């Protein structure tokens, strides 16, 4: 029986490939790669020639069992992504599960991961955190997820693509409150690496005026802790009134105030309607 090796690859700087990772890539029988065109550049850098198969989220249902069959036959395989650690916010988790179910040993090589790089440099609490990967793209599912995360007290870590960053920052500011702290980490380990720190409201304004470029990791402060008193509905309604005065719709004003004061959005919206806050 063979073994599956999870081999992290650099997230931007080729110098981050470890000797152990390189030795593993050179020793296995074949490599399962997210994109062979990307992986071959790394292999050329390491002067390694190795057979490759494609494994990504669009073919994992067929490719996974095929790789498992070769592992059961005695071959060793290294699983790599385009960048970072396999099986973290990645379909590699399905292949690992297949191996676990079939008794195939799995060995994970420590190495680059945007999650830990961003979190450690964020300036936000790191002892307890929640990794959410990419938020749902479906608006209804995304809204439901964000409503759940609004009360999460642990630090939040998300990944986001540049073409969705503006919408995501806007949605986060609405659901969690514009005063929540965030570290926007861009192009980590690359030439144009940037770690920007501020509030969600400030981040929304900055990237509304600046074209997002590169891959992003977002590290967001958790909800305030130790607040056992019931939410102050009157203060929340006053906040809705103030936001309405700034031109926000009742729906958006209620959402922002609800996130800030820890009240369910629908509850505050209905309270505001009952107080006659005007058109929706």
N, C-alpha and C positions, 0 to 999 in steps of 0.2 A: 504493500500500500504506500502511496506517495504522501506528500504533505503540501498543504497550501500555505504559502508565505504571504503575509500582507506587508508590502514594501512601500513606505511613504516616499514620495518624490518631492523635490523642491517646489515651493509655491511661487518662486520667482527668481531665486538666486541659486544657480547650479552648484555653488560652493557648499550648499547645505546638505547635499547628499552624503550620507555617512559611509565610512569604510565597510561597515557591516551590511548596509543596504546594497552597496556595489558588489560585495562578495556574494550576496544572496542572488542577485540578478545574474551574475556570471555562472553560478552553480546549478540553477534549476534547469529542468528540461525544456520548459516553455514559459512564456509570459502572457498573461491575460491583461490587455490594455484597453483603456477607455477609448483612446484614439491612437492608432499605431503611428500616425504621422507625427504626433507629439512625442511619443515614447521613443521613437527611433532617434530623435535629436539627443535625448539623454543618453541612449545607448552608444551613439557615436561619440559623445563627449567622454564616456567611460571606456571607449574602445571595446565594446561588447557586441557580439553578434549572437542573436538568439531567435528561435522561431516565436512568432506572436500570433495570438488569436484576439478577436475583438470581443469585449464584454462591456456593455453599457446598459443604461436603463431601458433602451428601446429593443434590446435583443436578449435581455437576461433570462427570460423564460425559456428560451431555447438554448442559449449559450451556457447557462449554468449547469444543466444536466450533462451537456457534452463535456464540459471541463471536469465535472465530478466523475464521469466515466473514465477519463484518462487518469485521474488521481487514484481511483480504485484499482486501475491496472498497474499502478506502481510509479507513475511519473510524478515529479515535483513541479509545482506551478507557483510563479510569483504573480500576485494580483497587484496592479498599479492603476492609479487614476492619472489624469492629466497633471494634477498638482495636489499635494497633500496626502493625508492618510486614508487608505481604502476603508470602506465600510462606515465612515463617519459622514452622515448626510449623503449617502452614496449607496447604489444598489449592490455594492459588495457585501452588504449585510445579508442579502438573500443567499449569496454563495456560501458565506460562512455558516448560515443556518443549515443549508444543504449538507455541508461537510459535518456539522455537529450531529445531524440526524443519522448520517451514514457511518459515523465513527472515524472519519478522516481527520487526522491531526491538523491543527491550525496554529501557526506561529506568527505573532505580530511583532514586527520590527519597529522600535520607537523612531520617531522622526518628525518632519515638518507637519504642522497642522495650523491653519489660519485661526481656528478657534482659540487655541492657547496663546498664540502670538498676540492676537488682538486683546484678549482678556488681560494678559499680564502687563500690557503697555497702556491700558485704558485709563488708569488712575481711579477706577471704581472698585468697590469691594470684590474680592476674588474668592473668599472662603466658601461661599455658597452661591452657585449660579445655575441657570437653566439655559440649555442650548436648544434653540428652536429651529435651527437650519433655515430653510427658506419658508416664508409665510405662504399660505395658500393663495393661488392667483384668482380663484373664484371669489367674487366680492362678498357673497353671503358667508362663505366658509371663513374668509379672512376676518370679517367683522366679528364673527362668533369667537374666533381664536383670540383676537385682540381684547375682546370683552373679558375673557378668562385671564389673560395676561395682565390686565390693568391692576388687579389686586395682588399679583405675584410679588412677594417681598425680596426674592433673590434677584441678583443681577441677571439681566437677560442678554443673550448673545444671538444675533441673527446674521445670516448671509444675505446679500442682495446683489443683483446684476445692475449695471449702470442704467439701463433703459427703464428700470422699475423703481429706481431709488427715490425720485421725487414723490411718486404716489405713496411709497412706503413711509417716508418721513411725514407726509401729510396725514396718513392714516394713524401713525403712531402718536403724533401730536394731538390728534382728535381724541383717540381712545385713552391715552395715558396722561395727557395734560402737557401743555407746552412748556412747563417749568421743569419737567423731568430731565435729569442730566443724561447726556449721551456722549460717547466717543465714537466718531466716524473714522474707521480705519480703512485706508485705501492703498491698493497696490503694495501690500505688505511684502517686505524683503526685496522689493524691486527698486530700480533707480529713482522713481518718483514716489516713493513711499510717503504717506502723509497720515498723521494722526491728529484729527481735529476734535477739540473738546468744547462743549457748550451745552445749551438746552435744546430740547426737541424743537421748540419754536424757532430758535436761532438757526438750527440746522436746516429746517424747512425753508427759511428765508434765504440762507446762503446758497443752497443748491437749486432754488428757484431762479437765482440770478447767475448761476455757474453751471455749465454743462458737465454732468457727471461723467467721469472717465475712469476706466479700470474696474477691478472687482472690489466689492466693499464687504467689510465685516462691521456690524453695528453692535456696540456694547452699551446697554441702557441700564441706568440705576433702577433698582427694585422699588416697589411702593413703600412709603414710610412705614416703619414698624412700630409696634406697641401702642397702637391707637385703638383701645378697647371701647371707647365711648361711641354711642350711636352717631351716625352721620348727621351733620348739622344741615337739615333740609332748608331752613330759612336762609342760611348763608349761601347755600347752593343756588337757591332761587334768586338771591340778590346778584350772584355771579352771572346767572342766565340773563337777568335784566341788563347788567353792564355790557355783556357780550352782544346782546341784541342792539344796544345803543351804538356799538361799533359797526353795525351793519350785518352781523351774522344772522342766518336763519334760525328759527326756534329749534329746529332739529339739530343743527351744528352746535348752537350755544348750549343746548341741554347735554349733548354728548361730551363736550369739553368740561363743563361744570361737573357732570356726573363722575368723570374720571378723576378730577381734582379732589372731590369731596368723598369719593368712595361710595357713591349711590348708584343703583342700577339706572341705566340710561332711560329705559322705558318709564320707570317710576318717576324720575325727575321731569321727563317730557310731559307726562300726564298731569303732574302737579303744576307745571308751568301753564299748561292749557287751562287748568281749572282757575288759575289766577288771572286769566285773560291777558296773556303776554302778546297777543296780537297774531297776525298771520303766520302760518307755518313757514 
